[in-house]
Amino acid sequence: KIAAMLIILLVCTNFVLADGNVFDLQASIDKAISSSSSIKAQDNSYLNLQDNNDATGEGAMNARNMLNMDARFVYLEQKKDQTVEEIIEYNNYRLAFGKPMTGEQKLPFLKAMDISPAYMTYYMNVNLNTKKLITNQITLSIYEQYNSLMKLKDSLDIQTKLVKNLETTNKQAQARLKLGKISKNNARTVEIAYLKAKLELDKAQRNFDMMLVNLNKTVGEPLSKKYSSYSSDNMAIVAAIKPYEDYLTAAIKNRSEIQNAEIGYKLQKMDYDLTVKVYSLESDQKNKDAKYSLDEAYN
């Protein structure tokens, strides 16, 4: 009874192991993405950008307050009939700032108020776009490898069935040869076909094993890991896969690098426009620097 129970336990255990050793395409992609060092680096970078964005937002608010006070200072300075309260307020501004800001003094505050927050949003979007690109690359790479593996598996299954059929045929031919019902040449022809099929089976098995090793490496599994079955039932991309040509135009139009470059140029143009309002002479070094940065962003 004890021996019988042990046998049942071992059999059940084997069934559980086989059942739990299914290669799930979507789960493997999710695991590869979550464990990707590149994805983790993007996530850490995004957290830092969020902290910087908070500081930039606070800096923008302070810059806006400073510019508002300066505008009020200028207004009071130019007003002829000041009330008593306005005279007190104006004198406080004079004590604090001496005189209203020049264009050069305003420029850093204008940039801090308008351009710096826009740049932080840009950097955060670049980060998210890069993460999305990496995610898509991981997904596509695993899907393509899985697709190749399934094609090799189909070939392997077909070749396995062929070998089994030829093995049976070869045994029958050898038996008929002994009975003198077929010639040696006919029996040899059947045997050669069987041996060639076995060689092709070995080749198909090697190709499958090599692809499986590559796939295991990509998804972060032990290289020698085997699977009882393969599933892509939960894979959303399978239903949406289209010919390469269908994606080409959209991919070129929507490539994150192109979108990032376009936005980056627009931001640099904002910076340039603010700078040349203050440093209008093209001979001024600040004007030259702004123009150089704009040209670099365009290129």
Disulfide bonds with the S-S distance in Angstrom:
none
